[in-house]
């Protein structure tokens, strides 16, 4: 059995994924090939990142820049072997075994299964822009086994157990204009990935169905992120005389977005909503001879994010663009989510074994959670 490497833990994403976005859906969908369901979807289609070629191995650590020929080829081969044999170990607790059958059974026991919302890179062969849903194949022998294990009726088997909604900002144009105080004549040039009415679709997925009351009893799981795209680089309507003043405008806007999103999701019944904190990307693996030994080591060596980003480019315009990515605001933005979730709750409970906070706005309604790794 393969193990999941995307439990929405910032430590894992920072060390393994190399992206400041959510964990790669390609990694989270490994169980599909094991179950022989939805086999018409290829991982390469689900995770079609047009900016990067298909990964074929880590580059060789070559600080001198003089490696070439057979020597370099030999080291590249050893590097690939070392990479494939490397296993991440959590800095706290233990890594639980991942059973893909148990995972899908759990998803079937909730009305909507697992729903990922955020800036994930997904293909859209279904024809619906920025939406991907997975239903078990009726012709697969494994489908019958999964139904027997879950004990759910046929009606549940016909609905998605896994949904990807690619929505960069969490809000549409009218909302963004309002919370940023954009001028009426501001020309909207943005091409954010968007799923109009995604909150309503989530509500439809999560609603309990008649005839399933006795068997479909678990919460629909929602993993949400709205972080990396909330920057001065993306929100051109935020204008002020200085960079510092523009950042203040951005920081004023971000909690308004949080309030809108949480107010729309809180009333949705039978949901457990996890906010996945945003973490920065790390350098290319060829920049290091070995992985970071732990999270403290990674944080120590990944300080001064904005300055390091600017050092990778040479022109003044490119350096300014890197600054306007606002990676230095990941930490305060994560803290805003953390505080908001705590304020939403009438009961706040620290879950010791999973390291997350639970916040239920009211009995029977949506429960918000946040991972405990929001220090960036």
C-alpha positions in Angstrom: 0.0 0.0 0.0 1.2 3.5 -0.7 1.1 6.1 2.1 -0.4 9.5 1.8 2.1 12.3 2.0 -0.4 15.1 2.0 -2.1 15.3 5.3 -2.1 19.1 4.9 0.8 19.4 7.2 3.0 22.4 6.3 6.1 20.5 7.4 5.5 17.8 4.8 4.7 20.2 2.0 7.7 22.4 2.7 10.1 19.4 2.6 8.6 17.3 -0.1 6.4 19.2 -2.5 8.4 22.4 -3.1 5.4 24.5 -3.7 3.8 27.3 -1.7 0.4 26.0 -2.8 -1.7 23.1 -1.5 -0.1 19.7 -1.7 -0.1 18.3 -5.2 -3.3 16.5 -6.2 -1.2 14.1 -8.1 0.2 12.9 -4.8 -3.2 12.7 -3.2 -4.6 10.7 -6.0 -2.2 7.8 -5.9 -4.9 5.6 -4.3 -6.8 5.7 -7.6 -4.4 3.4 -9.4 -4.4 1.0 -6.4 -8.2 0.7 -6.4 -8.5 0.4 -10.2 -11.3 3.0 -10.1 -11.7 5.9 -12.3 -8.9 4.5 -14.3 -9.7 6.7 -17.3 -8.1 9.6 -15.3 -4.3 9.8 -15.4 -2.4 11.5 -12.7 -0.5 13.5 -15.3 -3.9 14.8 -16.5 -5.1 15.7 -13.0 -1.9 17.5 -12.2 -1.1 19.2 -15.5 1.2 22.0 -14.4 2.0 23.7 -17.7 4.9 25.7 -16.2 7.0 22.7 -15.5 8.0 19.5 -17.3 7.2 16.1 -15.9 9.6 15.4 -13.0 12.3 12.9 -13.9 14.6 13.2 -10.9 16.5 15.6 -8.7 19.4 17.5 -10.1 22.9 16.8 -8.8 24.3 19.0 -6.0 27.1 20.7 -7.9 28.3 23.9 -6.0 31.3 24.1 -8.3 29.3 23.9 -11.5 32.0 21.7 -13.1 30.4 18.3 -13.2 29.9 16.9 -16.6 30.0 13.7 -18.7 30.0 10.2 -17.2 30.8 11.6 -13.7 27.7 13.7 -13.7 25.5 11.0 -15.2 26.7 8.5 -12.5 25.9 11.0 -9.7 22.5 11.7 -11.2 21.7 8.0 -11.1 22.7 7.7 -7.5 20.8 10.9 -6.7 17.6 9.4 -8.1 18.1 6.2 -6.1 18.7 8.2 -2.9 15.6 10.4 -3.6 13.3 7.4 -4.2 14.6 5.7 -1.1 14.3 8.7 1.2 11.4 8.6 3.6 10.1 11.6 5.5 9.7 11.3 9.2 7.4 13.7 11.1 9.0 16.0 13.7 6.3 15.0 16.2 4.0 12.0 16.7 4.1 9.1 14.3 3.2 8.7 10.6 0.0 6.6 10.4 -0.3 3.9 7.8 -2.4 4.9 4.8 -4.8 2.4 3.5 -6.5 3.6 0.3 -9.5 1.3 0.8 -10.1 2.6 4.3 -9.8 6.1 2.9 -12.4 5.7 0.2 -14.7 3.8 2.6 -14.6 6.8 5.0 -15.3 9.2 2.1 -18.4 7.1 1.1 -19.7 7.3 4.6 -20.2 11.1 4.2 -22.6 12.8 1.8 -19.9 14.6 -0.1 -16.6 12.7 0.6 -13.5 14.9 0.4 -13.6 18.3 -1.2 -10.4 20.3 -2.0 -10.9 24.0 -2.6 -8.1 26.4 -3.5 -5.2 27.1 -5.9 -4.6 23.5 -6.9 -3.4 22.8 -10.5 -5.9 20.4 -12.0 -7.0 19.5 -15.5 -10.6 19.7 -16.6 -11.5 16.9 -18.9 -15.0 16.8 -17.5 -15.7 20.0 -19.5 -16.7 22.1 -16.4 -14.1 24.8 -15.9 -11.8 24.2 -12.9 -13.9 21.4 -11.5 -12.9 17.7 -11.2 -15.1 15.0 -9.5 -14.5 11.3 -9.1 -17.2 8.7 -9.0 -16.4 5.0 -8.6 -16.7 3.0 -11.9 -19.8 0.9 -12.1 -17.9 -1.8 -14.0 -15.1 -2.3 -11.5 -15.1 -5.3 -9.2 -13.6 -3.1 -6.5 -16.6 -0.9 -6.5 -18.8 -3.7 -5.1 -16.2 -4.5 -2.4 -16.1 -0.8 -1.4 -19.9 -0.7 -1.2 -20.0 -3.8 1.0 -17.2 -2.4 3.3 -18.9 1.0 3.7 -22.4 -0.4 4.0 -23.9 2.6 2.0 -26.8 2.3 -0.5 -26.5 2.5 -4.2 -27.5 6.1 -4.3 -24.3 7.1 -2.4 -22.1 5.1 -4.8 -23.4 7.2 -7.7 -22.1 10.5 -6.2 -18.6 11.8 -6.0 -16.3 10.7 -3.2 -13.6 13.2 -4.2 -14.0 16.7 -5.6 -11.4 19.3 -6.7 -12.5 22.9 -7.0 -9.8 25.2 -8.4 -10.6 28.7 -7.1 -7.6 30.9 -6.6 -9.1 33.6 -4.5 -12.2 32.0 -2.9 -14.2 35.1 -4.0 -15.4 36.4 -7.3 -14.9 39.8 -9.0 -17.8 41.7 -7.3 -16.6 40.6 -3.9 -13.0 41.4 -4.6 -13.9 44.8 -5.9 -15.9 45.5 -2.8 -13.4 44.4 -0.1 -10.5 46.1 -1.9 -12.5 49.4 -2.4 -11.6 49.3 -6.1 -12.5 52.4 -8.1 -15.6 52.0 -10.3 -13.6 52.5 -13.4 -10.9 50.0 -12.5 -10.4 47.7 -15.5 -10.7 44.0 -14.5 -7.9 42.3 -16.3 -7.5 39.3 -13.9 -7.8 35.7 -15.0 -8.1 34.0 -11.6 -9.2 30.4 -11.8 -12.7 30.5 -10.5 -15.7 28.2 -9.8 -18.7 30.4 -9.6 -21.0 29.4 -6.8 -18.6 26.9 -5.4 -20.1 27.4 -1.9 -23.5 26.3 -3.2 -22.0 23.3 -4.9 -20.3 22.3 -1.6 -23.7 22.7 0.1 -25.3 20.4 -2.4 -22.5 17.8 -1.9 -22.8 17.9 1.9 -26.5 17.8 2.3 -27.8 14.5 3.8 -30.0 12.4 1.4 -33.2 10.7 2.2 -32.7 7.0 2.6 -29.1 7.3 3.7 -29.6 8.4 7.3 -28.5 5.2 8.9 -25.4 4.5 6.9 -24.0 7.9 5.5 -23.3 9.4 9.0 -19.9 11.0 8.8 -19.1 14.7 8.0 -18.1 15.8 4.5 -14.4 16.8 4.7 -13.4 20.1 3.2 -9.8 21.3 2.8 -9.5 25.0 2.0 -6.7 27.3 1.1 -6.7 31.0 0.1 -3.2 32.3 0.5 -0.6 32.6 -2.2 -2.6 34.6 -4.7 -3.6 37.2 -2.1 -0.7 39.6 -2.9 0.0 43.0 -4.3 1.2 41.3 -7.4 -2.2 39.8 -8.1 -4.4 42.6 -6.7 -3.5 45.6 -8.9 -6.2 47.8 -7.6 -4.3 48.2 -4.3 -2.4 51.4 -4.9 -0.6 53.6 -2.5 2.5 55.9 -2.5 4.8 53.4 -0.9 5.2 49.6 -0.9 4.7 49.6 2.9 1.4 51.4 2.5 0.3 49.0 -0.2 1.0 46.1 2.1 -1.2 47.7 4.7 -4.0 47.8 2.2 -3.5 44.2 1.5 -3.5 43.3 5.1 -6.8 45.2 5.5 -8.3 43.3 2.7 -7.4 39.8 3.8 -9.5 39.5 6.9 -12.5 40.8 4.9 -12.0 37.8 2.6 -11.8 35.5 5.5 -15.1 36.9 7.0 -16.9 36.4 3.7 -15.7 32.9 3.2 -16.4 31.7 6.7 -19.8 33.3 6.9 -20.8 31.4 3.8 -19.4 28.1 4.9 -20.4 28.0 8.5 -24.1 27.4 7.9 -23.4 24.3 5.8 -24.4 21.3 7.9 -22.4 18.1 8.4 -19.0 19.5 7.3 -15.6 19.5 8.9 -13.6 22.3 7.2 -9.8 22.3 7.5 -7.9 25.5 6.5 -4.6 24.5 5.1 -2.1 27.2 6.1 0.1 28.6 3.3 3.8 27.9 3.3 6.6 29.1 1.1 8.3 27.1 -1.6 11.8 25.8 -0.9 14.8 26.0 -3.2 15.5 23.4 -5.9 16.7 20.1 -4.5 20.0 20.4 -6.4 20.8 23.3 -4.1 21.3 20.9 -1.2 23.3 17.8 -0.7 20.7 16.4 1.8 17.1 17.2 2.8 16.5 19.4 5.9 16.7 17.3 9.0 13.6 18.8 10.7 11.2 21.7 10.6 13.5 23.9 12.8 16.4 23.3 10.4 14.2 24.2 7.5 12.9 27.4 9.1 16.4 28.5 10.1 17.7 28.0 6.5 14.7 29.5 4.8 14.7 32.9 6.5 14.6 36.2 4.7 12.2 34.9 2.1 11.7 38.1 0.1 15.4 38.9 -0.1 16.2 35.4 -1.2 13.5 35.5 -3.9 15.0 38.8 -5.2 18.4 37.3 -5.3 17.3 34.8 -8.0 16.6 37.6 -10.5 18.8 40.4 -11.9 16.6 43.3 -13.2 15.0 45.9 -11.0 11.5 45.1 -12.4 11.9 41.4 -11.6 13.1 42.2 -8.1 10.1 44.4 -7.5 7.8 41.7 -8.8 9.3 39.2 -6.3 8.7 41.7 -3.5 5.1 42.1 -4.5 4.5 38.3 -4.2 4.3 39.1 -0.5 5.6 35.8 0.8 6.5 37.6 4.0 2.8 37.9 4.7 2.1 34.2 4.8 2.7 34.0 8.5 0.4 36.9 9.5 -2.2 35.7 7.0 -2.1 32.2 8.6 -2.4 33.8 12.0 -5.5 35.7 10.9 -7.2 32.4 9.9 -6.2 30.9 13.2 -7.6 33.8 15.2 -10.8 33.8 13.1 -11.4 30.1 13.7 -10.9 30.5 17.4 -13.4 33.4 17.5 -16.0 31.4 15.5 -16.2 28.7 18.1 -18.2 28.4 21.3 -16.1 25.4 22.2 -12.4 25.4 21.4 -10.6 22.1 21.8 -7.0 21.2 21.3 -6.8 17.8 19.6 -3.5 16.5 21.0 -2.9 13.7 18.6 -3.6 15.5 15.3 -2.3 19.0 16.3 -5.3 20.9 14.9 -7.8 23.3 16.4 -11.6 22.6 16.1 -14.1 25.3 16.0 -17.8 24.6 15.7 -19.9 27.7 15.1 -23.0 26.0 16.4 -24.2 22.4 17.0 -24.8 20.5 13.8 -23.2 23.2 11.6 -19.9 23.4 9.8 -16.9 22.8 12.0 -13.7 24.8 11.1 -10.3 23.3 11.8 -6.8 24.7 11.2 -3.5 22.8 11.0 -1.1 23.7 13.9 1.7 24.6 11.5 0.9 28.2 10.7 4.2 29.7 11.8 5.1 31.0 8.2 
